[in-house]
Amino acid sequence: MDPFKERNFHKSKDRSFKITLLIKKIPFLNNLLAYTTKLLIIILKIFTGKSTNNTKRLIILCLHRLGDTVFCIPAIDGIFECYKNYDVTILSYPETKSILEIKYNSSKIITLDKKEFTFQRRIAKAKNRRIVKNLKPEIIFDLTGNPASASLILNTGAKKIIGTNLPYFQKLYTTFVPIRKTPHYIDIYLDVIKAANPDFGIYFYEFACQLNNKDKIMIHPFAIRKAKEWNLRKFIELADRLNSRYEVCIISPPDFINNDILAEIKSLQLEVYITNTINDLINKISEAGLFISNDSGPIYIANFLGKPTFTIYGPTNPKFSLPFGENHRYYQKELFCIAKEEKVCFTLGGINCPSQECMNQITVDEIESIVTGFVSDLGISDKNN
């Protein structure tokens, strides 16, 4: 995965997302789209024939970015637990396979190429559909819940298709779970396994924490969407202040920090590490005594790896994504416009925000004060002693 290209891709996708929202706001167009989609699915199902697979094979569609892949882990564990007599395979994107491999056998994970989706990764091309069909699944669990996963599950021969998605695609599923609008994101995926197995109760929200007071404070200043980012220079100032007492390292994907700023960081005698792959990122996070970042994938990988985290939130609601447990803290500026019950603020999580005040008004002094107390609570070693 090229993080810089991913950022540009989602910037482009956000523009088209506005058109989707406009359709939803116009009842006639929304109802017409829903009716047309359902009718098309019914017709296609008639022509594609009955479900025939009796293979004891089960596939899990987990086509997410980094953070949501972590949020799926409790549900994936539940599926493995409830279907021990099935041959279970997880389908993911190549970069998120590295996350899943932390817990699951690599042979149980098959990757789908993002280039084999069209219309901004909304519709699977023939190659990806063929991969799913050739697995001959008897059961499909869709933990993705978007048009891409919907386009993969038609004409697979599966007897049961259990999953969550937009209402337009309800007719594709034997057990359909509407996407919940209440916290937590983990619950969105747990809802799916609970719908198939109502007695299922062996699930968790908190990943076991591994404290090491001699490890470094890692700071990752970036997110795929710029609206979620605090400010690179403020992160650098925070790192510089903390570096007087603790071992600090700034982590960045390639090409996210220009050469002038890199030289400035190094002049402050701060360590900088460029992660060229997701495995690089995972390996570096594993060295952290505390991981500091925005509401972005790396913070949730750190949580999955058992590392204490500190998250700076802006246009998104912490209730939906904050890691569970006493070794995780966060800060969000109290403004009238922040999301209080919804997943994101009324500007679509900053996509339509002209000023990003929720991030810009957060000072380095505020974050340093909270982080210093948190570091003390964690018992991270002062390098001067």
LORO-816387 format. One record per residue (C-alpha): residue in one letter; z, y, x. Coordinates in Angstrom, 1 decimal. Example, Ala and Ser with C-alpha at 12.3 -4.5 7.8 and 13.67 -1.06 7.14 Angstrom:
2
<res: A | Z: 7.8 | Y: -4.5 | X: 12.3>
<res: S | Z: 7.1 | Y: -1.1 | X: 13.7>
% end
This chain:
385
<res: M | Z: 0.0 | Y: 0.0 | X: 0.0>
<res: D | Z: -0.9 | Y: 3.5 | X: 1.2>
<res: P | Z: 2.0 | Y: 5.7 | X: -0.2>
<res: F | Z: -0.1 | Y: 8.9 | X: 0.2>
<res: K | Z: -3.0 | Y: 7.4 | X: -1.8>
<res: E | Z: -0.5 | Y: 6.2 | X: -4.4>
<res: R | Z: 0.9 | Y: 9.7 | X: -4.7>
<res: N | Z: -2.5 | Y: 11.1 | X: -5.3>
<res: F | Z: -3.4 | Y: 8.3 | X: -7.8>
<res: H | Z: -0.3 | Y: 8.9 | X: -9.9>
<res: K | Z: -1.0 | Y: 12.7 | X: -9.8>
<res: S | Z: -4.4 | Y: 11.9 | X: -11.3>
<res: K | Z: -2.9 | Y: 9.5 | X: -13.8>
<res: D | Z: -0.4 | Y: 12.0 | X: -14.9>
<res: R | Z: -3.2 | Y: 14.3 | X: -16.0>
<res: S | Z: -4.7 | Y: 11.6 | X: -18.2>
<res: F | Z: -1.2 | Y: 10.7 | X: -19.5>
<res: K | Z: -1.2 | Y: 14.1 | X: -21.2>
<res: I | Z: -4.2 | Y: 13.1 | X: -23.3>
<res: T | Z: -2.3 | Y: 9.9 | X: -24.4>
<res: L | Z: 0.6 | Y: 12.0 | X: -25.5>
<res: L | Z: -1.6 | Y: 14.4 | X: -27.4>
<res: I | Z: -3.0 | Y: 11.4 | X: -29.3>
<res: K | Z: 0.5 | Y: 10.2 | X: -30.2>
<res: K | Z: 1.4 | Y: 13.7 | X: -31.6>
<res: I | Z: -1.6 | Y: 13.5 | X: -34.0>
<res: P | Z: -0.6 | Y: 10.9 | X: -36.7>
<res: F | Z: -4.2 | Y: 10.3 | X: -37.8>
<res: L | Z: -5.5 | Y: 9.6 | X: -34.2>
<res: N | Z: -2.4 | Y: 7.5 | X: -33.4>
<res: N | Z: -2.7 | Y: 5.4 | X: -36.5>
<res: L | Z: -6.5 | Y: 5.0 | X: -36.0>
<res: L | Z: -5.9 | Y: 3.8 | X: -32.4>
<res: A | Z: -3.2 | Y: 1.4 | X: -33.5>
<res: Y | Z: -5.3 | Y: -0.1 | X: -36.3>
<res: T | Z: -8.4 | Y: -0.4 | X: -34.1>
<res: T | Z: -6.5 | Y: -2.1 | X: -31.3>
<res: K | Z: -4.8 | Y: -4.6 | X: -33.7>
<res: L | Z: -8.1 | Y: -5.4 | X: -35.4>
<res: L | Z: -9.8 | Y: -5.9 | X: -32.1>
<res: I | Z: -7.1 | Y: -8.3 | X: -30.9>
<res: I | Z: -7.3 | Y: -10.3 | X: -34.1>
<res: I | Z: -11.1 | Y: -10.7 | X: -33.7>
<res: L | Z: -10.8 | Y: -11.6 | X: -30.1>
<res: K | Z: -8.2 | Y: -14.2 | X: -30.8>
<res: I | Z: -10.4 | Y: -15.8 | X: -33.4>
<res: F | Z: -13.3 | Y: -16.2 | X: -31.0>
<res: T | Z: -11.1 | Y: -17.3 | X: -28.0>
<res: G | Z: -9.7 | Y: -20.3 | X: -29.9>
<res: K | Z: -6.3 | Y: -21.9 | X: -30.2>
<res: S | Z: -3.6 | Y: -22.1 | X: -27.5>
<res: T | Z: -3.8 | Y: -25.5 | X: -25.9>
<res: N | Z: -1.9 | Y: -25.5 | X: -22.6>
<res: N | Z: 0.8 | Y: -28.3 | X: -22.3>
<res: T | Z: 1.3 | Y: -27.8 | X: -18.6>
<res: K | Z: 5.0 | Y: -27.0 | X: -18.2>
<res: R | Z: 3.9 | Y: -24.0 | X: -16.3>
<res: L | Z: 5.4 | Y: -20.5 | X: -16.9>
<res: I | Z: 4.2 | Y: -17.2 | X: -15.5>
<res: I | Z: 6.1 | Y: -13.9 | X: -15.3>
<res: L | Z: 4.0 | Y: -10.8 | X: -15.2>
<res: C | Z: 5.9 | Y: -8.2 | X: -13.1>
<res: L | Z: 3.3 | Y: -5.6 | X: -12.3>
<res: H | Z: 5.5 | Y: -2.6 | X: -11.4>
<res: R | Z: 6.1 | Y: -0.1 | X: -8.7>
<res: L | Z: 9.1 | Y: -0.6 | X: -6.4>
<res: G | Z: 12.0 | Y: 0.6 | X: -8.6>
<res: D | Z: 11.0 | Y: -1.3 | X: -11.8>
<res: T | Z: 10.5 | Y: -4.4 | X: -9.8>
<res: V | Z: 14.2 | Y: -4.3 | X: -8.8>
<res: F | Z: 15.1 | Y: -3.6 | X: -12.4>
<res: C | Z: 13.3 | Y: -6.8 | X: -13.4>
<res: I | Z: 15.4 | Y: -9.0 | X: -11.1>
<res: P | Z: 18.2 | Y: -9.9 | X: -13.6>
<res: A | Z: 15.6 | Y: -10.9 | X: -16.3>
<res: I | Z: 13.6 | Y: -12.9 | X: -13.8>
<res: D | Z: 16.9 | Y: -14.7 | X: -12.8>
<res: G | Z: 17.5 | Y: -15.4 | X: -16.5>
<res: I | Z: 14.0 | Y: -16.9 | X: -16.9>
<res: F | Z: 14.5 | Y: -19.2 | X: -13.9>
<res: E | Z: 17.9 | Y: -20.3 | X: -15.3>
<res: C | Z: 16.6 | Y: -20.9 | X: -18.9>
<res: Y | Z: 13.4 | Y: -22.7 | X: -17.9>
<res: K | Z: 14.5 | Y: -25.0 | X: -15.1>
<res: N | Z: 12.1 | Y: -27.7 | X: -16.2>
<res: Y | Z: 9.1 | Y: -25.4 | X: -15.9>
<res: D | Z: 7.0 | Y: -24.6 | X: -12.9>
<res: V | Z: 7.6 | Y: -20.8 | X: -12.7>
<res: T | Z: 5.2 | Y: -18.4 | X: -11.0>
<res: I | Z: 5.7 | Y: -14.6 | X: -10.7>
<res: L | Z: 2.6 | Y: -12.3 | X: -10.6>
<res: S | Z: 3.1 | Y: -9.0 | X: -8.8>
<res: Y | Z: 1.3 | Y: -6.4 | X: -6.8>
<res: P | Z: 1.0 | Y: -7.1 | X: -3.0>
<res: E | Z: 3.6 | Y: -4.5 | X: -2.0>
<res: T | Z: 6.2 | Y: -5.6 | X: -4.5>
<res: K | Z: 5.9 | Y: -9.2 | X: -3.4>
<res: S | Z: 7.9 | Y: -8.1 | X: -0.3>
<res: I | Z: 10.8 | Y: -7.1 | X: -2.6>
<res: L | Z: 10.6 | Y: -10.3 | X: -4.7>
<res: E | Z: 10.5 | Y: -12.4 | X: -1.5>
<res: I | Z: 14.1 | Y: -11.2 | X: -0.7>
<res: K | Z: 15.3 | Y: -13.5 | X: -3.5>
<res: Y | Z: 12.5 | Y: -15.8 | X: -4.5>
<res: N | Z: 10.3 | Y: -18.4 | X: -2.6>
<res: S | Z: 7.1 | Y: -16.9 | X: -1.5>
<res: S | Z: 5.2 | Y: -19.9 | X: -2.9>
<res: K | Z: 6.3 | Y: -18.8 | X: -6.4>
<res: I | Z: 4.7 | Y: -15.4 | X: -6.1>
<res: I | Z: 1.0 | Y: -14.6 | X: -6.6>
<res: T | Z: -0.3 | Y: -11.1 | X: -6.1>
<res: L | Z: -3.0 | Y: -9.3 | X: -8.1>
<res: D | Z: -5.2 | Y: -6.7 | X: -6.4>
<res: K | Z: -4.8 | Y: -3.2 | X: -7.8>
<res: K | Z: -8.5 | Y: -2.7 | X: -7.2>
<res: E | Z: -9.2 | Y: -5.4 | X: -9.7>
<res: F | Z: -8.0 | Y: -3.2 | X: -12.5>
<res: T | Z: -10.1 | Y: -0.4 | X: -14.1>
<res: F | Z: -9.5 | Y: 2.7 | X: -16.1>
<res: Q | Z: -6.7 | Y: 3.8 | X: -13.8>
<res: R | Z: -5.3 | Y: 0.3 | X: -13.6>
<res: R | Z: -5.0 | Y: 0.0 | X: -17.3>
<res: I | Z: -7.5 | Y: -2.9 | X: -17.8>
<res: A | Z: -7.7 | Y: -6.1 | X: -15.8>
<res: K | Z: -11.1 | Y: -7.0 | X: -14.4>
<res: A | Z: -12.5 | Y: -10.5 | X: -14.6>
<res: K | Z: -11.1 | Y: -11.6 | X: -11.3>
<res: N | Z: -7.5 | Y: -10.9 | X: -12.2>
<res: R | Z: -7.9 | Y: -12.4 | X: -15.7>
<res: R | Z: -9.4 | Y: -15.5 | X: -14.1>
<res: I | Z: -6.4 | Y: -15.9 | X: -11.9>
<res: V | Z: -4.0 | Y: -15.9 | X: -14.9>
<res: K | Z: -6.2 | Y: -18.2 | X: -16.9>
<res: N | Z: -6.6 | Y: -20.7 | X: -14.1>
<res: L | Z: -2.8 | Y: -21.1 | X: -13.8>
<res: K | Z: -3.0 | Y: -22.7 | X: -17.3>
<res: P | Z: 0.4 | Y: -21.3 | X: -18.4>
<res: E | Z: 2.1 | Y: -22.8 | X: -21.3>
<res: I | Z: 4.5 | Y: -19.8 | X: -21.5>
<res: I | Z: 4.0 | Y: -16.2 | X: -20.4>
<res: F | Z: 6.8 | Y: -13.7 | X: -20.0>
<res: D | Z: 5.4 | Y: -10.2 | X: -19.8>
<res: L | Z: 8.0 | Y: -8.0 | X: -18.1>
<res: T | Z: 5.4 | Y: -5.3 | X: -17.4>
<res: G | Z: 4.7 | Y: -3.8 | X: -20.8>
<res: N | Z: 1.6 | Y: -1.7 | X: -20.5>
<res: P | Z: -2.2 | Y: -2.1 | X: -21.2>
<res: A | Z: -2.7 | Y: -3.8 | X: -17.8>
<res: S | Z: -0.5 | Y: -6.7 | X: -18.7>
<res: A | Z: -1.8 | Y: -6.8 | X: -22.2>
<res: S | Z: -5.3 | Y: -7.2 | X: -20.9>
<res: L | Z: -4.2 | Y: -10.2 | X: -18.8>
<res: I | Z: -2.7 | Y: -12.3 | X: -21.5>
<res: L | Z: -5.6 | Y: -12.6 | X: -23.9>
<res: N | Z: -7.5 | Y: -15.9 | X: -23.8>
<res: T | Z: -5.1 | Y: -17.7 | X: -21.4>
<res: G | Z: -4.4 | Y: -20.7 | X: -23.6>
<res: A | Z: -0.6 | Y: -20.1 | X: -23.5>
<res: K | Z: 1.3 | Y: -21.5 | X: -26.4>
<res: K | Z: 4.0 | Y: -18.8 | X: -26.1>
<res: I | Z: 3.6 | Y: -15.2 | X: -25.0>
<res: I | Z: 6.9 | Y: -13.4 | X: -24.9>
<res: G | Z: 7.2 | Y: -9.8 | X: -23.8>
<res: T | Z: 7.6 | Y: -6.1 | X: -24.3>
<res: N | Z: 4.8 | Y: -3.6 | X: -24.7>
<res: L | Z: 3.4 | Y: -0.7 | X: -26.7>
<res: P | Z: 3.2 | Y: -1.3 | X: -30.4>
<res: Y | Z: -0.6 | Y: -1.4 | X: -30.3>
<res: F | Z: -0.5 | Y: -4.8 | X: -28.5>
<res: Q | Z: 2.1 | Y: -6.5 | X: -30.8>
<res: K | Z: -0.5 | Y: -9.1 | X: -32.1>
<res: L | Z: -1.0 | Y: -10.5 | X: -28.6>
<res: Y | Z: 2.6 | Y: -11.9 | X: -28.5>
<res: T | Z: 4.3 | Y: -14.8 | X: -30.2>
<res: T | Z: 7.6 | Y: -13.0 | X: -29.5>
<res: F | Z: 7.2 | Y: -9.2 | X: -29.3>
<res: V | Z: 10.0 | Y: -6.9 | X: -28.1>
<res: P | Z: 9.5 | Y: -3.1 | X: -28.6>
<res: I | Z: 10.3 | Y: -1.0 | X: -25.5>
<res: R | Z: 13.8 | Y: 0.3 | X: -26.0>
<res: K | Z: 14.5 | Y: 4.0 | X: -25.7>
<res: T | Z: 18.2 | Y: 3.7 | X: -24.6>
<res: P | Z: 19.7 | Y: 2.9 | X: -21.2>
<res: H | Z: 19.4 | Y: 1.0 | X: -18.9>
<res: Y | Z: 15.9 | Y: 0.2 | X: -17.5>
<res: I | Z: 17.4 | Y: -3.2 | X: -16.6>
<res: D | Z: 18.0 | Y: -3.8 | X: -20.4>
<res: I | Z: 14.3 | Y: -3.3 | X: -21.2>
<res: Y | Z: 13.6 | Y: -6.5 | X: -19.3>
<res: L | Z: 16.7 | Y: -8.4 | X: -20.3>
<res: D | Z: 15.7 | Y: -7.7 | X: -23.9>
<res: V | Z: 12.7 | Y: -10.0 | X: -23.3>
<res: I | Z: 14.7 | Y: -13.0 | X: -22.1>
<res: K | Z: 17.3 | Y: -12.5 | X: -24.9>
<res: A | Z: 14.5 | Y: -12.4 | X: -27.5>
<res: A | Z: 13.3 | Y: -15.8 | X: -26.4>
<res: N | Z: 16.8 | Y: -17.3 | X: -25.8>
<res: P | Z: 19.3 | Y: -15.5 | X: -28.1>
<res: D | Z: 22.2 | Y: -17.5 | X: -26.6>
<res: F | Z: 21.4 | Y: -16.3 | X: -23.1>
<res: G | Z: 24.4 | Y: -14.5 | X: -21.6>
<res: I | Z: 24.4 | Y: -15.2 | X: -17.9>
<res: Y | Z: 23.1 | Y: -11.8 | X: -16.7>
<res: F | Z: 24.3 | Y: -9.0 | X: -14.4>
<res: Y | Z: 23.7 | Y: -5.4 | X: -13.7>
<res: E | Z: 25.5 | Y: -4.9 | X: -10.4>
<res: F | Z: 24.1 | Y: -6.2 | X: -7.1>
<res: A | Z: 26.7 | Y: -7.4 | X: -4.6>
<res: C | Z: 27.5 | Y: -4.6 | X: -2.1>
<res: Q | Z: 27.6 | Y: -5.2 | X: 1.6>
<res: L | Z: 29.7 | Y: -2.6 | X: 3.4>
<res: N | Z: 29.3 | Y: -2.0 | X: 7.2>
<res: N | Z: 31.1 | Y: 1.0 | X: 8.4>
<res: K | Z: 29.3 | Y: 1.0 | X: 11.8>
<res: D | Z: 25.8 | Y: 1.4 | X: 10.2>
<res: K | Z: 23.7 | Y: 4.6 | X: 9.9>
<res: I | Z: 23.2 | Y: 7.0 | X: 7.1>
<res: M | Z: 19.6 | Y: 6.7 | X: 6.1>
<res: I | Z: 17.8 | Y: 9.6 | X: 4.4>
<res: H | Z: 14.5 | Y: 9.1 | X: 2.5>
<res: P | Z: 13.3 | Y: 12.5 | X: 1.3>
<res: F | Z: 10.3 | Y: 11.4 | X: -0.7>
<res: A | Z: 9.2 | Y: 9.9 | X: -4.1>
<res: I | Z: 5.7 | Y: 9.0 | X: -5.4>
<res: R | Z: 6.0 | Y: 11.9 | X: -7.8>
<res: K | Z: 6.8 | Y: 15.2 | X: -6.1>
<res: A | Z: 8.6 | Y: 16.4 | X: -9.2>
<res: K | Z: 11.4 | Y: 13.9 | X: -8.4>
<res: E | Z: 11.9 | Y: 15.2 | X: -4.8>
<res: W | Z: 14.6 | Y: 17.6 | X: -3.8>
<res: N | Z: 13.2 | Y: 19.4 | X: -0.8>
<res: L | Z: 12.2 | Y: 18.1 | X: 2.6>
<res: R | Z: 13.7 | Y: 21.1 | X: 4.5>
<res: K | Z: 17.0 | Y: 20.7 | X: 2.6>
<res: F | Z: 17.1 | Y: 17.0 | X: 3.4>
<res: I | Z: 16.5 | Y: 17.9 | X: 7.1>
<res: E | Z: 19.4 | Y: 20.4 | X: 7.0>
<res: L | Z: 21.6 | Y: 17.9 | X: 5.3>
<res: A | Z: 20.7 | Y: 15.3 | X: 8.0>
<res: D | Z: 21.4 | Y: 17.8 | X: 10.8>
<res: R | Z: 24.8 | Y: 18.6 | X: 9.4>
<res: L | Z: 25.8 | Y: 15.0 | X: 8.9>
<res: N | Z: 24.4 | Y: 14.1 | X: 12.4>
<res: S | Z: 27.2 | Y: 16.0 | X: 14.0>
<res: R | Z: 29.6 | Y: 13.3 | X: 13.0>
<res: Y | Z: 27.5 | Y: 10.2 | X: 12.0>
<res: E | Z: 24.5 | Y: 8.3 | X: 13.1>
<res: V | Z: 21.7 | Y: 9.6 | X: 10.8>
<res: C | Z: 18.0 | Y: 8.5 | X: 10.5>
<res: I | Z: 15.3 | Y: 10.1 | X: 8.4>
<res: I | Z: 12.8 | Y: 7.6 | X: 6.9>
<res: S | Z: 9.3 | Y: 8.5 | X: 5.9>
<res: P | Z: 6.1 | Y: 6.8 | X: 4.8>
<res: P | Z: 3.1 | Y: 7.7 | X: 7.1>
<res: D | Z: 1.5 | Y: 11.1 | X: 6.6>
<res: F | Z: 4.3 | Y: 12.6 | X: 4.4>
<res: I | Z: 5.7 | Y: 14.8 | X: 7.2>
<res: N | Z: 3.2 | Y: 16.9 | X: 9.2>
<res: N | Z: 3.4 | Y: 17.1 | X: 13.0>
<res: D | Z: 5.0 | Y: 20.5 | X: 13.1>
<res: I | Z: 7.9 | Y: 19.5 | X: 11.0>
<res: L | Z: 8.2 | Y: 16.1 | X: 12.8>
<res: A | Z: 8.5 | Y: 18.1 | X: 16.1>
<res: E | Z: 11.2 | Y: 20.3 | X: 14.5>
<res: I | Z: 13.2 | Y: 17.3 | X: 13.3>
<res: K | Z: 13.1 | Y: 15.7 | X: 16.8>
<res: S | Z: 14.2 | Y: 19.0 | X: 18.4>
<res: L | Z: 17.3 | Y: 18.7 | X: 16.3>
<res: Q | Z: 17.9 | Y: 15.3 | X: 18.0>
<res: L | Z: 17.5 | Y: 13.5 | X: 14.7>
<res: E | Z: 16.1 | Y: 10.0 | X: 14.6>
<res: V | Z: 12.9 | Y: 9.6 | X: 12.5>
<res: Y | Z: 11.4 | Y: 6.3 | X: 11.5>
<res: I | Z: 8.0 | Y: 5.9 | X: 9.9>
<res: T | Z: 7.6 | Y: 2.9 | X: 7.6>
<res: N | Z: 4.1 | Y: 1.7 | X: 7.7>
<res: T | Z: 4.7 | Y: -1.2 | X: 5.3>
<res: I | Z: 7.2 | Y: -2.1 | X: 2.5>
<res: N | Z: 8.6 | Y: -4.7 | X: 4.9>
<res: D | Z: 9.3 | Y: -1.9 | X: 7.4>
<res: L | Z: 11.1 | Y: 0.0 | X: 4.7>
<res: I | Z: 13.2 | Y: -3.1 | X: 3.7>
<res: N | Z: 14.1 | Y: -3.8 | X: 7.3>
<res: K | Z: 15.2 | Y: -0.2 | X: 8.0>
<res: I | Z: 17.2 | Y: 0.0 | X: 4.7>
<res: S | Z: 19.0 | Y: -3.2 | X: 5.8>
<res: E | Z: 20.5 | Y: -1.2 | X: 8.7>
<res: A | Z: 22.0 | Y: 1.5 | X: 6.3>
<res: G | Z: 25.7 | Y: 2.1 | X: 5.8>
<res: L | Z: 24.6 | Y: 4.6 | X: 3.2>
<res: F | Z: 21.2 | Y: 5.3 | X: 1.8>
<res: I | Z: 20.4 | Y: 8.8 | X: 0.4>
<res: S | Z: 17.3 | Y: 9.6 | X: -1.5>
<res: N | Z: 15.8 | Y: 10.9 | X: -4.8>
<res: D | Z: 15.3 | Y: 8.9 | X: -8.0>
<res: S | Z: 12.6 | Y: 6.7 | X: -6.4>
<res: G | Z: 11.8 | Y: 3.1 | X: -5.4>
<res: P | Z: 13.6 | Y: 3.1 | X: -2.0>
<res: I | Z: 17.0 | Y: 3.9 | X: -3.5>
<res: Y | Z: 16.7 | Y: 0.9 | X: -5.8>
<res: I | Z: 15.6 | Y: -1.4 | X: -3.0>
<res: A | Z: 18.7 | Y: -0.2 | X: -1.1>
<res: N | Z: 20.8 | Y: -1.1 | X: -4.2>
<res: F | Z: 19.2 | Y: -4.6 | X: -4.3>
<res: L | Z: 20.0 | Y: -5.1 | X: -0.6>
<res: G | Z: 23.6 | Y: -4.3 | X: -1.3>
<res: K | Z: 23.7 | Y: -0.9 | X: 0.3>
<res: P | Z: 25.8 | Y: 2.0 | X: -1.0>
<res: T | Z: 23.5 | Y: 4.7 | X: -2.4>
<res: F | Z: 23.6 | Y: 8.4 | X: -3.1>
<res: T | Z: 20.8 | Y: 9.6 | X: -5.5>
<res: I | Z: 19.7 | Y: 13.2 | X: -6.2>
<res: Y | Z: 18.4 | Y: 13.4 | X: -9.8>
<res: G | Z: 16.3 | Y: 16.2 | X: -11.3>
<res: P | Z: 13.9 | Y: 15.8 | X: -14.3>
<res: T | Z: 15.0 | Y: 12.1 | X: -15.0>
<res: N | Z: 18.1 | Y: 10.8 | X: -16.7>
<res: P | Z: 20.6 | Y: 9.0 | X: -14.4>
<res: K | Z: 21.8 | Y: 6.9 | X: -17.3>
<res: F | Z: 18.6 | Y: 4.9 | X: -17.3>
<res: S | Z: 18.4 | Y: 4.0 | X: -13.6>
<res: L | Z: 21.6 | Y: 4.7 | X: -11.7>
<res: P | Z: 22.8 | Y: 1.6 | X: -9.7>
<res: F | Z: 25.9 | Y: 0.0 | X: -11.1>
<res: G | Z: 29.2 | Y: -0.3 | X: -9.1>
<res: E | Z: 31.7 | Y: 1.9 | X: -7.4>
<res: N | Z: 29.7 | Y: 2.2 | X: -4.2>
<res: H | Z: 26.9 | Y: 4.3 | X: -5.8>
<res: R | Z: 27.1 | Y: 8.0 | X: -6.5>
<res: Y | Z: 24.7 | Y: 10.7 | X: -7.7>
<res: Y | Z: 24.3 | Y: 14.4 | X: -8.3>
<res: Q | Z: 22.4 | Y: 16.3 | X: -11.0>
<res: K | Z: 22.4 | Y: 20.0 | X: -11.6>
<res: E | Z: 23.7 | Y: 20.8 | X: -15.1>
<res: L | Z: 21.0 | Y: 22.8 | X: -16.7>
<res: F | Z: 20.1 | Y: 23.3 | X: -20.3>
<res: C | Z: 16.7 | Y: 21.5 | X: -19.8>
<res: I | Z: 17.9 | Y: 18.3 | X: -18.2>
<res: A | Z: 17.4 | Y: 15.0 | X: -20.0>
<res: K | Z: 20.7 | Y: 14.1 | X: -21.9>
<res: E | Z: 19.6 | Y: 11.2 | X: -24.1>
<res: E | Z: 15.9 | Y: 10.8 | X: -23.4>
<res: K | Z: 14.6 | Y: 9.0 | X: -20.2>
<res: V | Z: 13.1 | Y: 12.2 | X: -18.9>
<res: C | Z: 13.2 | Y: 15.9 | X: -19.6>
<res: F | Z: 11.0 | Y: 17.6 | X: -22.1>
<res: T | Z: 8.5 | Y: 18.5 | X: -19.4>
<res: L | Z: 7.6 | Y: 14.8 | X: -19.1>
<res: G | Z: 9.9 | Y: 14.3 | X: -16.1>
<res: G | Z: 8.6 | Y: 17.4 | X: -14.3>
<res: I | Z: 4.9 | Y: 16.8 | X: -14.8>
<res: N | Z: 4.6 | Y: 19.9 | X: -16.9>
<res: C | Z: 7.4 | Y: 21.9 | X: -15.3>
<res: P | Z: 6.3 | Y: 25.2 | X: -13.6>
<res: S | Z: 9.4 | Y: 25.8 | X: -11.5>
<res: Q | Z: 11.4 | Y: 22.5 | X: -11.0>
<res: E | Z: 14.7 | Y: 24.5 | X: -11.3>
<res: C | Z: 16.7 | Y: 21.2 | X: -11.6>
<res: M | Z: 15.8 | Y: 20.5 | X: -8.0>
<res: N | Z: 15.4 | Y: 23.9 | X: -6.5>
<res: Q | Z: 18.8 | Y: 25.1 | X: -7.6>
<res: I | Z: 20.6 | Y: 22.3 | X: -5.8>
<res: T | Z: 22.0 | Y: 23.6 | X: -2.5>
<res: V | Z: 22.7 | Y: 21.7 | X: 0.7>
<res: D | Z: 26.3 | Y: 22.8 | X: 0.5>
<res: E | Z: 26.7 | Y: 21.0 | X: -2.9>
<res: I | Z: 25.2 | Y: 17.8 | X: -1.6>
<res: E | Z: 27.0 | Y: 17.9 | X: 1.8>
<res: S | Z: 30.4 | Y: 18.3 | X: 0.0>
<res: I | Z: 29.9 | Y: 15.3 | X: -2.2>
<res: V | Z: 28.3 | Y: 13.1 | X: 0.4>
<res: T | Z: 31.0 | Y: 13.8 | X: 3.0>
<res: G | Z: 33.7 | Y: 12.7 | X: 0.6>
<res: F | Z: 31.6 | Y: 9.6 | X: -0.3>
<res: V | Z: 31.1 | Y: 8.7 | X: 3.4>
<res: S | Z: 34.8 | Y: 9.0 | X: 3.9>
<res: D | Z: 35.5 | Y: 6.7 | X: 1.0>
<res: L | Z: 33.0 | Y: 4.2 | X: 2.4>
<res: G | Z: 34.8 | Y: 4.3 | X: 5.8>
<res: I | Z: 31.6 | Y: 4.9 | X: 7.8>
<res: S | Z: 32.6 | Y: 5.4 | X: 11.5>
<res: D | Z: 32.6 | Y: 8.9 | X: 13.0>
<res: K | Z: 30.5 | Y: 8.6 | X: 16.1>
<res: N | Z: 32.8 | Y: 11.1 | X: 17.9>
<res: N | Z: 35.7 | Y: 8.7 | X: 17.8>
% end
